[in-house]
Amino acid sequence: MSEVPADTQQEEQIQLAREIGDELTDAFIAYVKGDVAFDDLTFGVYDALSDLHVIASGEYELDDEDHDHDHEHEDGDYDENEAIDEQEELAQEPARS
């Protein structure tokens, strides 16, 4: 991580936290509308909380593209097998049946 003045870093962290909050709001609305399954919502919330933890720790680098999470859930092209594979990789254990 490159050195960034503390005030600038905190402002950046606050902005990133707001973006995560906006994404969670969108996910919650999609769940209420029936567009997202509860399992997918819980995984997304866990993922967002993990991101928030990293942001709060200051141990992150901004990247133009998210190489580890390269799919979108809102566009309807959701692939459950892809999500399970990603979850297994992140958890470093097989999915429970």
C-alpha positions as CSV (number, residue, x, y, z in Angstrom):
1,M,0.0,0.0,0.0
2,S,1.3,3.4,-0.9
3,E,1.6,6.1,1.8
4,V,-1.4,8.4,1.8
5,P,-2.0,11.2,4.3
6,A,-4.2,10.0,7.2
7,D,-7.0,12.5,6.5
8,T,-7.1,11.5,2.8
9,Q,-7.1,7.8,3.7
10,Q,-9.9,8.2,6.2
11,E,-12.0,10.2,3.6
12,E,-11.3,7.4,1.1
13,Q,-12.3,4.8,3.6
14,I,-15.5,6.6,4.4
15,Q,-16.4,6.9,0.7
16,L,-15.7,3.2,0.2
17,A,-17.9,2.3,3.3
18,R,-20.7,4.4,1.8
19,E,-20.4,2.5,-1.5
20,I,-20.6,-0.8,0.3
21,G,-23.7,0.5,2.1
22,D,-25.3,1.5,-1.2
23,E,-24.5,-2.0,-2.6
24,L,-26.0,-3.7,0.5
25,T,-29.2,-1.5,0.1
26,D,-29.5,-2.6,-3.5
27,A,-29.0,-6.2,-2.5
28,F,-31.7,-5.9,0.2
29,I,-34.1,-4.4,-2.2
30,A,-33.4,-7.1,-4.7
31,Y,-34.1,-9.7,-2.0
32,V,-37.4,-8.1,-1.0
33,K,-38.4,-8.1,-4.7
34,G,-37.6,-11.7,-5.0
35,D,-34.7,-11.1,-7.4
36,V,-32.0,-12.6,-5.1
37,A,-32.2,-15.8,-3.1
38,F,-31.5,-15.6,0.7
39,D,-28.4,-17.8,0.4
40,D,-27.0,-15.4,-2.2
41,L,-27.9,-12.4,-0.1
42,T,-26.1,-13.8,3.0
43,F,-23.0,-14.6,0.9
44,G,-23.1,-11.1,-0.5
45,V,-23.4,-9.5,2.9
46,Y,-20.5,-11.6,4.3
47,D,-18.5,-10.6,1.3
48,A,-19.3,-6.9,1.9
49,L,-18.4,-7.2,5.6
50,S,-15.1,-8.8,4.7
51,D,-14.4,-5.9,2.3
52,L,-15.4,-3.4,5.0
53,H,-13.0,-5.0,7.5
54,V,-10.1,-4.8,5.0
55,I,-11.0,-1.1,4.3
56,A,-11.1,-0.3,8.0
57,S,-7.7,-1.9,8.5
58,G,-6.2,0.2,5.8
59,E,-4.6,-2.8,4.2
60,Y,-6.0,-2.4,0.7
61,E,-5.1,-1.0,-2.7
62,L,-7.6,0.4,-5.1
63,D,-7.9,-1.4,-8.3
64,D,-9.9,-0.4,-11.4
65,E,-11.2,-4.0,-11.7
66,D,-12.0,-6.6,-9.2
67,H,-10.2,-9.6,-10.4
68,D,-11.4,-12.0,-7.7
69,H,-15.1,-11.1,-8.0
70,D,-15.7,-10.6,-11.7
71,H,-19.4,-11.2,-12.1
72,E,-22.5,-9.1,-11.5
73,H,-25.5,-10.4,-9.7
74,E,-28.0,-7.7,-10.9
75,D,-27.9,-8.5,-14.6
76,G,-29.8,-11.8,-14.4
77,D,-26.9,-13.9,-15.7
78,Y,-26.3,-15.4,-12.2
79,D,-24.6,-18.8,-12.4
80,E,-25.2,-20.8,-9.2
81,N,-22.3,-23.2,-9.9
82,E,-20.0,-20.2,-10.4
83,A,-21.1,-18.8,-7.0
84,I,-20.6,-22.1,-5.3
85,D,-17.1,-22.4,-6.8
86,E,-16.3,-18.9,-5.6
87,Q,-17.7,-19.6,-2.2
88,E,-15.6,-22.8,-1.9
89,E,-12.5,-21.0,-3.0
90,L,-13.0,-18.1,-0.5
91,A,-13.9,-20.5,2.4
92,Q,-11.1,-22.9,1.4
93,E,-13.5,-25.8,2.0
94,P,-16.3,-27.6,0.0
95,A,-19.8,-26.2,0.1
96,R,-22.2,-27.9,2.5
97,S,-25.1,-29.8,0.9
